[in-house]
Amino acid sequence: MADVRLQWSPLGDIITYMETNSKKTGFFKAHAAELISALILLAALGLFGYRLFTAEDLTVRGVIVAAFCLGIFALGLMLAVPAALRFFGGEELFTRRSVGDRSGRRSRLHPVLGVMLCVLTARVLLIAVAYIISVISKGYHGSVMRTLQDVWLKLDTDAPHYISIAENGYVTEGTDMYNIVFLPLFPALIRLFNFLFRDSFVSATVINILCSAAAGAVIYELALCDTGRRSARFAVVFAFALPAAIFYAAPMSEALFVLLSASTLIALRKEKFWLAAVFGMLASLTRSVGFVMAVPFAAEAVRYAVKKYRENGKKGFAGTIIKLVACLMILALGTFLYLLINKLVWNDWFKFMEFQRENWYQHPGWFFETAATQANELVASFGADNEAALGLWLPNLLYIFGALVLFISTARTLRTSYALYYAAYFAVVCGATWLLSAPRYLTALVVIPLALAHLCESRDDGVAIGRARAKTAIVTVVLLVSQLLYLIMYINEYCIY
């Protein structure tokens, strides 16, 4: 009994087995990428075939769009496999940051203040532009504040619900009883800021401006982990130039969620798992999709455990596993607390799902079926309801397939934890049936601006730098023009939610 070792762990024994039985595992190591890619392809084909024979009301157009959507998604996963094998094997991934990107001298530390001031200025400018467009389109409303409220507190968006929760809490009567589907952290912050500003709209606006500025600094630092300073700066530009980034100025939770999810990822990169767990928990209290933060957390945790085992063997390995599991449980606490609120208010842990079905016609589904529905609705609405076609269905489809094309374009170079988060977030968000807010939801995926920065970055030779600058300029102009058009449609009450 004296020889019994307390350091035993299944993961450690698996690593030891694979390292000491290299001949037996040689075939798998040599062909792992091909085997895993084949499994992904077979799973995609099997899923599509199953849905094809079980779904109702199929159209040729819908089947083609669904197949295209699922095919791109599966291709992105397959392209990410080689990097994933290196990642989980504990190998250091290729980093693009050169030595000169961050000087060790104190006079050239990370320019947090500069990034925050730039984002702050851009957000104030967006609000001013929105005000001008509103006055031109709809006339003056008696005061600047009244006009801004008319712009950002649209009754057909989520904004009034957050204001209602901040002022009245969760209720069980009237139309506000449906507010249980909105998570509590953002309205709780509004209520806190109301002690200072005495106005929920002003409080929400200030919170979002501050969260946007802080998120810009975190995104810059996060991008610097893998790119140079120029690409990191443009990652921030892309984050706030995306068309649906206009919602960071509205009284909704996107800006806060982006800040918390970016903070979770940077904490993971620095291997500060306790801090990452807290940020992930708060993200899960901000938006329901926050639970997907468990995906990059688990990926980074596995990689960290493998690295520690190779450095120290079984010494202290059990403690490492316990710490990581405990941190993951803290992250999951956010979702648990939200379910507990449902239980305390409605005596039903999942009351929000019932209301989602009743009032918003949403329940979990398959993302490729959502794409098919969007395509069918787009064709049906052209001519009959052009505002819905141009404001709702077309932007939804452009965002869905734009996100997929970006995924396959950067899957080889994205860090594996980011790629997995990208795929999981996309599948969950776009899997909601009768999806109306794909642009807003996907804009809050903080990996998208990082992927755009990867796509536009350059090597060190002059020709490549010139091409990178051209790509960056084109992407920036396209995004900003699209954002302006999207803002004009939003102010003129197109079907944008």
Secondary structure, 3 states (H helix, E strand, C coil): CCCCCCCCCHHHHHHHHHHHCHHHHHHHHHHHHHHHHHHHHHHHHHHHHHHHHHCCCCCHHHHHHHHHHHHHHHHHHHHHHHHHHHHHCCCCCCCCCCHHHCCCCHHHCCCHHHHHHHHHHHHHHHHHHHHHHHHHHHCCCCCHHHHHHHHHCCCCCCHHHHHHHHHHCCCCCCHHHHHHHCCCHHHHHHHHHHHHHCCHHHHHHHHHHHHHHHHHHHHHHHHHCCCCHHHHHHHHHHHHHCHHHHHHHCCCCHHHHHHHHHHHHHHHHCCCHHHHHHHHHHHHCCCHHHHHHHHHHHHHHHHHHHHHHHHHCCCCHHHHHHHHHHHHHHHHHHHHHHHHHHHHHHCCCCHHHHHHHHHHCCCECCHHHHHHHHHHHHHHHCCCCHHHHHHHHHHHHHHHHHHHHHHHHHCCCCCHHHHHHHHHHHHHHCCECCCCCHHHHHHCCCHHHHHHHHHHCCCCCHHHHHHHHHHHHHHHHHHHHHHHHHHHHHHCCCCCC
